[in-house]
Amino acid sequence: MRFSVWAPSARRVRVSVDEGVHEMTEGDGGWWHADADGVNYAFLLDDDEKPLPDPRSRWQPHGVHAESRVYDHGEFAWTDDAWHGRQLPGAVLYELHIGTFTEGGTFDAAIDRLDHLVELGITHLELLPVNAFDGTAGWGYDGVLWGAVHEPYGGPDGLKRFVDAAHARGLAVVLDVVYNHLGPSGAYLDKFGPYFAGQNEWGPGLNLDGAGSDEVRRYVVDNALSWLRDFHIDALRLDAVHALLDRRAVHLLEQLAAEVDSLSAALNRPLTLIAESDLNDPRLVTPRERGGFGLHAQWSDDFHHALHVKLTGETTGYYTDFAAPDAVERVLREVFFHADTWSSFRERTHGRPVDTRTVPGHRFLGYLQNHDQIGNRATGDRLSATVPRDRLACGAAILFCSPYTPMVFMGEEWAASTPWQFFASFPDPELAEAVRTGRRREFSRHGWGESDVPDPMDAATVERSRLDWAEPERPGHRDVLELYRALIRLRRERPELADPWVAALRVDAAPDGSWLVLHRGGLRLAVNFGAGPVTLPLGATGSLLAWGEATVDGGAAHLPPDTFVIAETTTPTAVASG
């Protein structure tokens, strides 16, 4: 078979295949080639005798420092020929980490829990990164071989079995991919060519616009296309795209969006790109024909921050500005809280307004919790650890009645008591200690004692973070699960609740933010966050869903503290057209 590698600065390249070493021939554009028989291989550059894994490796059965193994995508027996994909409008996403979603921590173990997600009403499963990283346990954001699937999860065939099983149940699969940096252990790309250009806060950033960057960009785009084509993935979540430094006229994201759209047309199924961005810039999700990058959606941290402050009362760090009484109202009406407005956390103006008349709300993901907002807390505590159940229910009602695409973090649907903590398992003792001390030092600056911060290298930290699947049937947890099922079902059955046109949404709110009413067509969501009961005239004819002692009587909602009601009326709000 043909072995190829891009190494434009090398004077000599050899490939070690099984027991033999073969000289490679330099071709065009810095690519080297050789024909040889075998399945396990590695490259040797110049006079260095250290074998290096393939930068485009498809399989790393023995870890990121070991040789690569040949993998043929055509050998997997797919059964999803009838699968035609799922579009993003109307979706409900579920973010999960394969290693802690189940006791087994593998793709096959996760398959056994897919029916739970179908019953919940989920449409898209968002997997945290599954690319190869050093060690056995980790979040996945320290990946170094982007095309190889982490072997402890089940390797490439395991991921394909998972995707195949999800599609059989009508579930789309979203994969989190990290192109903004590489992990600290096993990142050999710079030995092959000019892949890197500077550093960001997480590690070496890619050379996207300097000399040799054509092949680097091709490396990224080809990787993305492979997940979608070869693994039948339906969407990619692009991690921290604000850290992709690219000064070209055509940004990497625009190039990627164009090629993904072409692949989508060829495969005849929707393919979706979802960005995580700190920029609050709607150009990311503005179509290319209107001067945008053409991505399909982006996470909305402002939505999370406003609801987090409302539910918890926390106002430190980047939560400070969201203590404004109208913060929740503003993110519901305008998408971004910071939209060319002052950010005290950044000490500058931040963001750009969203034209809600032309940009639909489904392009923005809303959530009460996600892996970052839980795992990057000192103890990895979920909202359910500190927020009363009734208050959590009110937050969930706003999430599922909003015009945005809702996302749930694994276990949130039953108010899981297990934390989700930061963990890694680097075999290098020096690196492991650096991560351990760095984590403790970071939180000590915020008042946490070192002993309060879990050791990320301790296997017990991983075990604490696993979901307890006995909880959904326990009192309290079961009630929350039934609420989530009811809210998602109602969102599906009543199209006005999934209406993505933000401009059509009307929000009435108390001056102090203690209560609010969302107008969704002929439906009203009334929520009371205040300390005392409140009666809100709605023109209601009946209640579709209520929490706690909330009632509808005489056209009005009667709401004790931390309750909500979704009521039907005879006076629908006009729906805006896009």
N, C-alpha and C positions, 0 to 999 in steps of 0.2 A: 504494500500500500504506500501511498504518498504521504510523507511527513513534511510539514512546512512551518516556518517560523519567521517572524519579522525581527531582524536584528541589523539595522542599517549601519551601525558603526563597527560591527564585528569584522575582524580580518579572517576569521576561521570559525566555522560552526560544525559541530558533529552531533549526531543523534545516537543515543544509546538505546537499542531496541532489544529487550530481553537480555541475552548474553552477549550481543554483538554491538560494536561501535562502528558507525558509518559516517564518512565524510559527506557533507552537504555542499550543494552547488549554489552559488549566488545567482539569483535571477534579477528581474526588474524591481525597482523600488525598495531595495533592501530586504527582499524576501529570499530565504534560503530553502532548498528543497532536496529531498532524498527519497529513494524508493527502498523499502525494506520490509521484511516479514516479521510479525510479532505483535504483541498487545500492550506490553509495559514499556514505556519510553520516557526519556528525559533528554535535555539538550546540554551540550558543553560548549561554552563560548571561549574563543581564543585559546589560550594555554591553560585556562582554569579547568581543573579536573573535577570540580564540584558539579554534579548533575543537577539541573534545574527543571522543575515542572513546566509544562507547556502553558504559556500565558492564556491560551485559548482552550485549556483543558476542559474536557467534558466529564471527566471522572477522576476523582482522587481517592481511591479506596483506602489508602494508608496515610492520609493527612496531607496538609498543604506543603510540607517540606519534602515529600516523597515523590517518586516518579508518577507520571500520569498513566492512565490506561485508556486504550482505544475504546470508544463507545459508538455504536451504530444506532442512531435514532430510528431507523427503519425496522428494527427487530422487535419493537414493542407492539403488542397486539391490542390496539385501541378498540373500544366498543362504543364510542360516542359519535358514530357517524350521523346520528339523528340530531345531534346538538347544534343549534344555530345561534347560540350566544344569548346574552341578556344586555339590554341597553341600560344606561345609567339612570335616566329619568324614571322615577318610581321605585328606585332601589333602596334596600336597607342593608348596610354593610356590617360585617362582624369581624373585628380584628382579633387574631389569635396568634400565639407563639407555639409552634409545633412541640417544642421540648417540654413545655409546662402545661399544655392544654389537657393532657391526659397523664395517667400514671406511667404509661409506657413511653411517652415522649417521642413517638415515631409517627410517620405518615399513616402506617397501617392501623395504629391505635386510634388515631384521629378519625379514621373512616368510621369506626364503630360509634362515634358521637355525632355523625352528620345528620341522623334523623332528628335528633334534638333540635338542631338548627333549622331544619325544614319545618318542624312543628312550631318553632318560635316565629317563623315568618321571614327569615333571612333570605336574601336573594344573592348576595355576593360575600364570599369569604376572603378576607384580606390576611394573607400570611406574612408575618414578619420575615425578614430575609432568611433564605435557606441556602445561600451560596456558601462555598467552603471557607471555613475560618479555622484558626489554630485552636486546638483543644476540643473537648467534647461538648461542653455546655457554654452557652453565651446567647446574647440577644440576636446576633447575626450581623450587626453593623460594623464588625471588624473583619469582614470578608476580604479575601485577597485573590481568590480565583473565582471570578464572577460567573463562569459558565458551568462550574462543577457544583453539584448538589451535596450538601453536608452529609457525609456518609453515616454518622450515628442516627440521623433521622430516617435513613433508608435509601440514600443515594438516588441517582436519577430515575431508576425504575420505581422506587417508592413514591417519588413525587408524581410520576405519571399515573400510578395506581390511584393516588389520592384525587388527582384532577379527574380521572375517568369516573371514579365513584361519585364525586361531587356533581359532575354533569349528568350522571344517571338519575340524580335526585333533583335536577333542575337548578342546581347551584352554580353560579359563576365563580371563578377563582381569580383573585387579585394578588399579585406578588409584589412585595416591597423590595425594591432594588436600590442599591447605593452606588452612585456614580461620582459623588463629590469628594471621596477620599478612599484610601485603603487602610486596612488594619495594620497594627504595629509589628506583626509577626507573620512572615511568609510572603511579604510583598517584594517579589523579585523583578517586577516589571522594569525598573530603572536599569537593570543589568542588560536588558535586551534592546532598549531604545529610549528616546526622549519622551517617555510617558508622563513624567511629572513636571510640574511648574509651580514651585513654591509650596507653602504649607497653609492649611486653614486650622481651625481650632481642634479638628479631629485627627489630622494627619496629612500626608502628602496629597496635594490636589493635582488633577490631571492637566496636562498641556493641551488646551483646547484651541489655542490660537497662535502658537509660536511655530518655529521651524519643526517640521516633522509631524505637525498636529493632524494632518489629513488621516494618517493611519490610526492615530489615537482616537479620533472621532469615530472612525470606522469600527474600531474595537468596541466602543460603547454602543453604537447603533446596531451592529451585528449581534451583540449580546442581547439587547432588548428584543430584536426580531426573533432570535432563537427561542426565547422563553415563550413568545406568543405563537410561533409556528410549530416548533418541535415538541414543546411541552403542553400545547393546547391551552396555555394560560389566556385568560380573557381580558385582563387589565394589569397595568403596572402602576404601582405607587412609587413615585420618584422622590427619594429622600433629599431633603434640604437643598432644593435647586438653587437657592440664593447663593450657595457656596460654589456653584459652577461658574468660574470666571472665564468669560468668553467675550472678546471684543470684536468678533467678526460681524460682518453685515448680516449674515444669516446665523443666528444663535443656534447652538447645538440642540436646544429644545425645539426650535422651529423645524430644524432638519429632521429630528426624530419624529415629530408629529406628522410631517409630510410622508415619511417612509412608512409609518405605522398605518396611516390612512390608506396608502397604496396596498399594503399587505391585507388590510381589512377587506378591501374590495376584491382582492384575489381569493381570499378564504371565504368570502360571503358570510361573514359574521362580524358583529361589532367588536372592535378592539378599543380599549379605553386607556388614556393616560391621565393619572391623577398626581398632581404635584403637592409636595409639602414645601411651603415657602414662607419666609419671614418678611416678605416685601410688601404684603397687602397691595399687590399690583394686579388689577383685573386684566391687564394685557396678556397674562399667562393663559387665560381661558377665553380670550377674545379670538374669534376665527381669523385665520391667516388672511382671508380676503378683506378683512377689515383692519389689517395692520397688527394683529396680535400674533402670539406664538402658536395658537391652535391646539393647546392642550384641552382636555375635556372637562377637567375639574381640578379643584385645589382644596386642601384642608383649610378650615377657618378657625384659627386659634382664638380670634377675638370672640367668636360665639362661645367657645369653651370658657374663656377667661371671665366673661360677663356672668355666665351661669354659675361658674365656680365660686365667684365672690358672693353671688346672691345666696347660694346654698350653704357656704361655709363661713362667710364673714371674714375670710382671710384677705388682707389688703397689703401684704408686703411684696417687695420686688416688683415684677411686671404686673402684679395684680392691682397696684396702687390706683391707676387711673380708672379701673373698672369698678371702683367703689362709688362712682357717680350714680345717683338714684335712677337715672334713665338709661343706664348702660345696657340692660337687657332689652329695653324697648328699642334702643338705637341699633343694636346688632340685628334685631328682627326686621326693622324697617330699612336699614341701609347696608347690611352685610358686614361691613367693617366698622369698628369703633374708631380706629385710627385711619382716617381717610384724608391725608394732607392736613392732619391736625397734630397738635403738640403731644408728644409722648414723654412723660416725666422720666420713665425708666431709661429711655435712650437719650434724653436731654436734647431733643430735636423734633421737628415735625416728621411725620411718618405716614406712608401710605398714599393711596389715590382713591377717590370715590368710585363706586360702582354705579354704572348707569342701569338702574333696576328696570328700566323700560325695555332694554334690549338684551341684557344678560340675565338668563333665567337662574333661579335659586338652586336648581339641582346641580349647578356647576360648583357649588360650595358644600363641603362636607361639614356637618355639625355634629358635635359629640359632647357628652358630659365627662368622659374619661377616655384616655388612650394610653398606649404603652409609655410614652414620654411623661405624661402628666401624672402618672402613678409611679412608674419605676424610677424617675429622677427626683422623687422626694426621698428624704434621708432614709426612711424606713419602708418605702414602697407601700404606704398605706392607701387603700382605696377610699372613696367617698363614704362607703358604707361603714368604715371604721370610726367615723366622727360625726357623720350627718344622720339625723333621725330618719327612719324609714319613710315617714309621711312627707318629709321635705324632699327626699330623693324622688318620690313619686311625682311630686309637682315638677321637678326638673325634667323627668322623663316625659311628662305630658307636653311640656313646651318643645322638647326635642322632636317628638313625633308629630306634633301639629305645626311645626315650622315649615317654611317653603324650601328648606335645605335638604340635602341628602343625609339621612341620619346614619350614624355609625355607633356601634356598641362594642365595648372592649370585653373580651371573654370573661364570663362570670358576672359581669355587671347585671345581666338580666335576672339574676336571683340574689343580688346584693351579697356576693361572695365574701366570706370572712377572711379568706386567704389573702395575704399581701401579694404584690408582684414587685420583687426587688431587683436591683441591679446585680448581675452575676456574670462571671467569665471563668475561664479555666486554662489560662495560658500555661503551658508546661515549663517555660523558661522562668526559673525562680526569681530572677531580677526583675523581669517584666511584671510578674505577678505581684511582687512586693510594691513596685512603682504604682500599679493600678490601685492596690489596696490602700497605700498611704495617701495617694492623691485623692481618692474618694473621701477618706476621713478628713483630710485637710480642707477640702472644699466645703464640707458641711460644718466643720468646726467654726468657720468664719460666720456662719449663720446661727451660732448658739448651740449646736448639737455637740454633746460629748462624744469622744471617739468610740467609746464603748456602745453608744447608741446606734452607730452606723453599722449595719450588717457587713460582715466580711464577704466581699464579692467572690473571693476564691474558695469559700467554704461550700462544700457540697450541700450542707444543710440549708444554705440560702436558696439554692435551687429547689430543694424539697419543700421549703416553706411556700414557695411561689407556685406550686402545682395546684390546680383546681381540685376541690373536693367534690366529687360527683355525687356524694350522698346528700349534700346540702339542698339541692333543689326540691327534695321531698320533705324537708323539715319545715315546721311552722315558722312563719316570718319570711323565710326565703321563698317558700312556695307561693305566698301571697304576691311577692314582688314579681316572680316569674309569670304568674297569671296576669298581672297588670301589663307587663311588657307584651305578652301575647295579645292581649286585648287591644292595646294601643296600636300595635303593628297591623292587626287584623282590621281595625277601624280605618287606619290610614289606607289600606288596600281597598276596602269596600266603599269608602267615601272619597271620590276623586278630589273633592275640594280640599281635603287635608294634605294631599300630595301636590296640589297646584304649585308649580315652581315660580310663578310670577310674583316676585317680591312687591312690585308696584301695586298689586291687587290686595296686598295684605294691609289691613287696618289694625292698629294696636291702640287700645285705650289703657291708660295706666294712672295710678295714683301719683301725685306729685312726689311722694317719698319712695315710690317704687314698691309699696307694700302689696299692691294687687295689680293685676293686669288682665285684659281681655283681648284675645286674638279673634278677629273676624275672618273666618275661612268660608267664603260663599255663604250658605245659609246656616253654617255651624258657628258656634262660639265656644272657645275655651276660656274659662274664667278660673283664675288661680289666685289664692290668697297666701302670701308669704308673711303677712302681718301678725302681730302678737294677739290681736283680738278678732272677733268675728266680723264679717262684712256682708252686706246685702247689695247685689249688683243687678240692676234692671237689665235684662237681655232681650226681652220680647220672646222668651223661650216658650216653646210648646211642649217640650219634654227633654228628658235626660238620656243621652246615649251611653255615657260612662261617667262614673263619679268615684271619688276616692274619699275614704273616711266618712264623716257625717255630712258631707256636702249634699244639698238637695236643691231641687227646682220647684218653685211654687209661685203661682200668680205671675208667671213670666219672668221672675227674678231668680237669681242664684243666691242661695244662702250658704255661706262658706265659713266654717270655723277655721282657725289657724292651720296652715299647712295642709290645705285640701284643694281639690279642683273638681270641676265638672265640665264635661263636653255636652253642650245642649244644642238642640235643633230649634230653628226659628222659622218664621214665615217671611223674613225680610233678608234675602241674600245680598251680600255685598257684590257690587259689579266686579266682574273678572276682567283684568287687563289683557290685551292681546300683545303678543310678542312680535 
